Amino acid sequence: MNPKKTKIKPVSGDFLFFNVVYEDGTHSSNRKVPSADMPMFDAEGAIKAMLEAQDRKIAELSGSPRGRIKAITQVFR
Protein backbone atom coordinates (compact mmCIF):
# COMPACT_ATOMS: atom_id res chain seq x y z
CA MET A 1 0.00 0.00 0.00
CA ASN A 2 1.84 3.10 -1.30
CA PRO A 3 0.47 6.51 -0.46
CA LYS A 4 0.01 8.80 -3.42
CA LYS A 5 2.90 11.25 -3.69
CA THR A 6 2.26 14.82 -4.72
CA LYS A 7 4.97 16.96 -6.18
CA ILE A 8 5.28 20.46 -4.84
CA LYS A 9 6.90 23.01 -7.08
CA PRO A 10 8.98 25.59 -5.27
CA VAL A 11 7.52 29.06 -5.41
CA SER A 12 9.98 31.47 -6.94
CA GLY A 13 7.77 34.48 -6.38
CA ASP A 14 4.31 35.80 -6.98
CA PHE A 15 3.41 37.58 -10.18
CA LEU A 16 0.60 39.76 -11.43
CA PHE A 17 -0.54 39.24 -15.02
CA PHE A 18 -1.61 41.94 -17.47
CA ASN A 19 -2.94 42.22 -21.00
CA VAL A 20 -1.37 45.13 -22.86
CA VAL A 21 -2.81 47.05 -25.82
CA TYR A 22 -0.41 49.21 -27.83
CA GLU A 23 -1.24 52.44 -29.66
CA ASP A 24 -0.80 50.71 -33.04
CA GLY A 25 -3.58 48.24 -32.13
CA THR A 26 -1.39 45.23 -31.36
CA HIS A 27 -1.74 43.46 -28.04
CA SER A 28 0.19 41.17 -25.76
CA SER A 29 -1.49 38.78 -23.34
CA ASN A 30 -0.54 37.56 -19.86
CA ARG A 31 2.52 39.75 -19.37
CA LYS A 32 3.87 39.11 -15.91
CA VAL A 33 5.17 41.59 -13.39
CA PRO A 34 6.62 40.58 -10.00
CA SER A 35 4.13 41.53 -7.29
CA ALA A 36 6.95 42.09 -4.81
CA ASP A 37 8.08 45.08 -6.90
CA MET A 38 4.69 46.83 -6.60
CA PRO A 39 4.83 50.08 -4.66
CA MET A 40 2.02 51.04 -2.30
CA PHE A 41 1.30 54.17 -4.35
CA ASP A 42 1.05 54.78 -8.12
CA ALA A 43 0.85 51.07 -8.92
CA GLU A 44 -0.44 51.73 -12.45
CA GLY A 45 2.53 53.95 -13.25
CA ALA A 46 4.94 51.38 -11.83
CA ILE A 47 3.33 48.55 -13.80
CA LYS A 48 3.50 50.56 -17.02
CA ALA A 49 7.17 51.40 -16.37
CA MET A 50 8.01 47.73 -15.74
CA LEU A 51 6.23 46.61 -18.90
CA GLU A 52 7.97 49.33 -20.93
CA ALA A 53 11.33 48.16 -19.53
CA GLN A 54 10.48 44.59 -20.56
CA ASP A 55 9.54 45.87 -24.04
CA ARG A 56 12.89 47.68 -24.38
CA LYS A 57 14.80 44.54 -23.42
CA ILE A 58 12.78 42.43 -25.90
CA ALA A 59 13.38 45.07 -28.61
CA GLU A 60 17.15 44.94 -27.96
CA LEU A 61 17.19 41.18 -28.36
CA SER A 62 14.82 40.94 -31.32
CA GLY A 63 15.63 44.17 -33.15
CA SER A 64 11.89 44.90 -33.41
CA PRO A 65 10.67 47.73 -31.15
CA ARG A 66 7.13 47.79 -29.70
CA GLY A 67 4.84 50.78 -29.91
CA ARG A 68 3.73 52.88 -26.98
CA ILE A 69 1.39 51.31 -24.44
CA LYS A 70 -2.21 52.49 -24.78
CA ALA A 71 -3.98 50.41 -22.11
CA ILE A 72 -3.21 47.84 -19.43
CA THR A 73 -5.76 45.40 -18.01
CA GLN A 74 -5.06 43.06 -15.12
CA VAL A 75 -5.75 39.35 -15.68
CA PHE A 76 -7.07 37.56 -12.62
CA ARG A 77 -6.07 33.91 -12.27
Summary of the structure (lengths in Angstrom):
residues: 77
radius of gyration: 16.7
end to end distance: 36.6
largest distance: 60.5
contacts: 149
relative contact order: 0.25
helix: 30%
strand: 30%
